[in-house]
Amino acid sequence: MRRRLVLALVVLLAPPRAMADDALTALLERVAGEHAGAVQVVVGITTPEGRSVTAHPGTAGSAADGTALFEIGSLTKVFTGLLLADAVVHGEVAFETPVGDLLPDAASMGGEGPSLLDLATHTSGLPRLPPNLQPRALDNPYADYHEEDLLAVLPSLPRHDTPQPFVYSNLGSGLLGQALAWHAGTDYATLLQARVLKPLGLHETMVDVPPGLAQRRAPAHDATGRPTAYWDFSALAGAGALNASADDLLSLLDAYLDRRPSPLAEAMRQQLANRRAGNAGIAAAAVGWFVEELAGRTIAWHNGSTGGTRSFMGFDTTHGIGVVVLTNTTALDVTPLGLRLLRNGLPEAGSFPHDKEVTMLRSMLGGATLGAALAIANPAPVAAQPAATPTAQQASELDQAYRTAPKR
């Protein structure tokens, strides 16, 4: 039986447009019909007028609201970037500090290695994944990659003059988080709790979900809709280890938008101010964020994916809008929807739904089924205008690229 997906979104957009909740609801009902069952979707919006969280509950039996806990994958990189910026603000490191300076005694990269800013902006020249990653289980690929594995691979990594052109690297982000933890004499989870989560009052964001909160976790589903394992992280925690609720992520966005008092305000400003050139689909890579300037507006965003979840978080600094979209299946690519809300908004009341628009959004949300067991996130080009439906050849090429990602 097809379940209704009710997402009544009220959001300020620039230029101001008449938003029709019933039109968006009707559109998403048609788009999401093929993803019925246990699939959950939570959408959060924060504006100067307040915030709203609406959800499609699915049939999983766990919470489907602003308190539901989702694996957020590469949204973790925003927090790792904030850790770095906070350390810079406190004079503990500099953005240009070589990562080799933060390694444990007797560890080596065969040189100083890339700078911390290189790692945070994916301009280090490091590969996407560690060459020695050999997961015992593809449905939990990072669980058994430990500090000794990371230290062992560092001397063999290629050397480059930096910054290099943008190449997305989970290895680089994981190394950054682990290096900051080594420098502080602790582990990533403890450091993040002390320096970011506790100061910001984010009590529903964590690496390890305690047993008492297990019933609030959204169960993970792969691209075929089958239940799949949660992911565990060790040495690469800074690349994708966090779980979070939409409520907490909206609170984080409110801090970036200066709507909440924040002891990390200067660190947040430093994150966005320090940028490197991106690629064809990402205008600029800041410290943990992707940033674009669009018609006089500054938009920062990131996305994430694990083996059974997808996530999006972004904000428009010019108009004070923040968007969070979380789902517990890799079958729904929520990034185009999040970017659409931030960049373009939705058409006027009464103009939805039309078959062309339904087809376009179904393509964006359902997309190609990418066999991405080892890919935490795929920041893909998404045009400022509605994206075109990918061809079968393009989908095949994307799927092949992910299936042939290094596994050793």
Residue pairs with C-beta under 8 A, 6 or more apart in sequence:
1 36
2 33
2 36
3 36
3 37
3 56
3 58
3 59
4 29
4 56
5 25
5 28
5 29
5 32
5 33
5 41
5 56
6 25
6 29
6 54
6 56
7 24
7 25
7 28
7 41
7 43
7 54
7 55
7 56
8 21
8 24
8 25
8 52
8 54
9 19
9 21
9 24
9 43
9 45
9 52
9 54
9 341
10 19
10 21
10 45
10 47
10 52
11 19
11 45
11 47
11 321
11 323
11 341
11 345
12 47
12 48
12 49
12 319
12 320
12 321
13 19
13 319
13 321
13 341
13 344
13 345
14 295
14 297
14 316
14 318
14 319
17 345
17 346
17 347
17 348
18 348
18 349
19 345
19 346
19 349
20 346
20 348
20 349
20 350
20 352
23 346
23 347
23 349
23 350
23 351
23 352
23 353
24 346
24 352
26 352
26 353
27 352
27 353
27 357
27 358
27 361
28 361
30 353
30 358
30 362
31 358
31 361
31 362
31 365
31 366
32 39
32 41
32 56
32 332
32 365
34 362
34 366
35 225
35 329
35 331
35 332
35 366
37 58
37 59
37 225
38 58
38 59
38 60
38 219
38 221
38 225
38 227
38 328
39 56
39 58
39 221
39 225
39 327
39 328
39 329
39 331
39 332
40 55
40 56
40 57
40 58
40 60
40 62
40 64
40 68
40 218
40 327
40 328
41 55
41 56
41 325
41 326
41 327
41 332
41 334
42 53
42 54
42 55
42 56
42 64
42 65
42 66
42 68
42 70
42 246
42 324
42 325
42 326
42 327
43 53
43 54
43 55
43 246
43 323
43 324
43 325
43 326
44 51
44 52
44 53
44 66
44 246
44 247
44 249
44 250
44 322
44 323
44 324
44 325
45 51
45 52
45 53
45 321
45 322
45 323
45 324
45 341
46 250
46 253
46 254
46 257
46 259
46 321
46 322
47 320
47 321
47 322
48 259
48 320
51 250
51 254
53 65
53 66
53 246
53 247
53 250
55 64
55 65
55 66
55 68
56 64
57 64
58 64
58 328
60 218
60 219
60 328
62 68
62 215
62 216
62 217
62 218
62 219
63 215
63 216
63 218
64 218
65 246
66 245
66 246
66 247
66 250
67 204
67 216
67 245
67 247
68 216
68 217
68 218
68 245
68 246
68 326
69 204
69 209
69 213
69 216
69 217
69 218
69 243
69 244
69 245
70 217
70 218
70 243
70 244
70 245
70 246
70 309
70 311
70 326
70 327
70 328
71 220
71 230
71 231
71 242
71 243
71 306
71 308
71 309
71 311
72 240
72 242
72 243
72 244
72 249
72 304
72 309
72 311
72 313
72 326
73 231
73 240
73 304
73 305
73 306
73 309
73 310
73 311
73 376
73 377
74 170
74 173
74 239
74 240
74 302
74 303
74 304
74 305
74 311
74 376
74 377
75 242
75 244
75 249
75 302
75 303
75 304
75 311
75 313
76 173
76 237
76 238
76 239
76 240
76 241
76 242
76 304
77 173
77 238
77 239
77 240
77 288
77 302
78 252
78 288
78 289
78 302
78 313
79 192
79 196
79 197
79 205
79 242
79 288
80 120
80 173
80 176
80 177
80 180
80 192
80 238
80 239
80 288
81 120
81 271
81 286
81 287
81 288
81 289
82 196
82 264
82 267
82 268
82 271
82 287
82 288
83 177
83 180
83 191
83 192
83 195
83 196
83 238
84 93
84 95
84 116
84 120
84 176
84 180
84 287
84 288
85 264
85 267
85 268
85 270
85 271
85 274
85 287
85 288
86 195
86 196
86 264
86 267
87 93
87 180
87 183
87 195
88 94
88 95
88 267
88 270
89 266
89 267
89 270
92 183
93 102
93 116
93 180
93 183
94 116
95 115
95 116
95 117
95 120
95 274
95 287
96 115
96 116
96 117
97 115
97 116
98 112
98 113
98 114
98 115
98 116
99 109
99 112
99 113
99 114
99 115
99 116
99 119
99 175
99 176
99 179
100 108
100 109
100 111
100 112
100 113
101 112
102 116
102 179
102 180
102 182
102 183
103 109
103 151
103 154
103 179
103 182
104 151
104 182
107 151
107 154
108 154
108 155
109 154
109 155
109 157
110 154
110 155
110 156
110 157
110 159
111 159
113 154
114 123
114 124
114 125
114 126
114 160
114 162
114 172
115 124
115 162
116 176
116 179
117 123
117 163
117 274
117 276
117 287
118 124
118 125
118 162
118 163
118 164
118 172
119 126
119 169
119 172
119 173
119 175
119 176
119 179
120 173
120 176
120 274
120 287
120 288
121 163
121 166
121 274
121 275
121 276
121 285
121 286
121 287
122 166
122 167
122 168
122 169
122 172
122 173
122 276
122 285
123 162
123 163
123 164
123 165
123 166
123 167
123 276
123 285
124 160
124 162
124 163
124 164
124 169
124 172
125 158
125 160
125 162
125 164
125 167
126 157
126 158
126 167
126 169
126 171
126 172
126 175
127 157
127 158
127 167
127 169
127 171
127 406
128 167
128 168
128 169
128 170
128 171
128 375
128 405
128 406
129 170
129 171
129 374
129 405
129 406
130 145
130 149
130 150
130 153
130 171
130 236
131 153
131 156
131 157
131 406
131 408
132 149
132 152
132 153
132 408
133 141
133 142
133 145
133 149
133 374
133 406
133 407
133 408
134 407
134 408
135 141
135 142
135 143
135 144
135 145
135 374
135 407
136 143
136 144
137 143
137 229
138 373
138 374
138 407
139 228
139 229
139 307
139 373
140 229
140 230
140 231
140 232
140 307
141 231
141 307
141 373
141 374
142 231
142 232
142 233
142 234
142 236
142 239
142 240
143 231
143 232
143 233
143 234
144 234
145 234
145 235
145 236
146 234
146 235
147 178
147 234
147 235
149 235
150 174
150 175
150 178
150 235
150 236
154 175
163 276
165 277
165 279
166 276
166 277
166 278
166 279
166 282
166 285
168 377
168 378
168 379
170 236
170 239
170 240
170 375
170 376
170 377
171 236
171 239
173 236
173 238
173 239
173 240
174 235
174 236
174 237
174 238
174 239
174 240
175 236
175 238
176 238
177 188
177 236
177 237
177 238
177 239
178 188
178 235
178 236
178 237
178 238
180 188
180 191
180 238
181 187
181 188
181 190
181 191
184 191
186 194
187 237
188 207
188 237
188 238
188 241
189 206
189 207
189 208
189 237
189 241
192 207
193 206
196 202
196 264
197 203
197 205
197 206
199 262
199 263
199 264
200 251
200 252
200 255
200 260
200 262
200 263
200 264
201 251
202 244
202 248
202 251
202 252
203 248
204 244
204 245
204 247
204 248
205 242
205 243
205 244
205 245
205 248
205 249
205 252
206 242
206 243
206 244
207 233
207 237
207 241
207 242
207 243
209 217
209 243
216 245
217 230
217 243
218 309
218 326
218 328
219 227
219 308
219 328
220 227
220 228
220 229
220 230
220 306
220 307
220 308
220 309
220 328
220 329
221 227
221 228
221 308
221 328
221 329
221 330
221 331
222 228
222 307
222 308
222 329
222 330
222 331
223 329
223 330
223 331
223 369
223 370
223 371
224 331
224 369
225 329
225 331
227 308
228 307
228 308
229 307
229 308
230 306
230 308
231 240
231 241
231 306
231 307
232 241
233 239
233 240
233 241
239 376
240 304
240 306
240 376
240 377
246 324
246 326
249 313
249 324
249 326
250 322
250 324
251 260
252 313
253 313
253 315
253 322
253 324
254 260
254 322
255 262
255 264
255 265
255 268
256 268
256 300
256 315
256 317
256 322
257 315
257 317
257 320
257 322
258 265
259 320
262 268
270 287
271 286
271 287
271 288
271 289
272 286
272 287
272 289
272 291
272 298
272 300
272 317
273 286
274 286
274 287
275 284
275 285
275 286
275 291
276 284
276 285
277 284
277 285
278 284
278 285
278 290
279 381
280 381
281 379
281 380
281 381
281 382
282 290
282 292
282 379
282 381
283 290
283 291
283 292
283 293
284 290
284 291
284 292
285 291
286 300
288 302
289 300
289 301
289 302
290 300
290 301
290 302
290 379
291 298
291 299
291 300
292 298
292 299
293 299
294 343
294 384
296 318
297 316
297 317
297 318
297 319
298 316
298 317
298 318
299 314
299 315
299 316
299 317
299 342
299 343
300 314
300 315
300 317
301 312
301 313
301 314
301 315
301 338
301 339
301 342
302 312
302 313
302 314
302 377
302 379
303 310
303 311
303 312
303 313
303 334
303 335
303 338
303 377
303 378
303 379
304 310
304 311
304 312
304 376
304 377
305 311
305 330
305 372
305 375
305 376
305 377
305 378
306 330
306 376
307 330
307 373
308 328
308 329
308 330
309 326
309 327
309 328
309 329
309 330
310 326
310 327
310 329
310 330
310 332
310 333
310 334
310 335
311 324
311 325
311 326
311 327
311 334
312 323
312 324
312 325
312 326
312 334
312 335
312 337
312 338
312 339
313 322
313 323
313 324
313 325
313 338
314 322
314 323
314 338
314 339
314 342
315 321
315 322
315 323
315 342
316 322
316 342
321 341
321 342
323 338
323 341
323 342
324 338
325 334
325 337
325 338
326 334
327 334
330 370
330 372
331 366
331 369
332 365
332 366
333 364
333 365
333 366
333 367
334 365
335 379
335 380
335 382
336 361
336 364
336 365
336 382
336 387
337 361
337 364
337 365
339 382
340 346
340 364
340 386
343 384
344 384
344 385
344 386
346 352
347 357
357 386
359 389
360 386
360 387
360 388
360 389
363 387
363 389
363 390
364 387
367 390
367 395
368 390
368 394
368 395
368 396
368 398
368 399
369 399
370 378
370 398
370 399
370 402
371 399
371 402
371 403
372 378
372 402
372 405
374 402
374 405
374 406
374 407
375 402
375 405
378 402
390 398
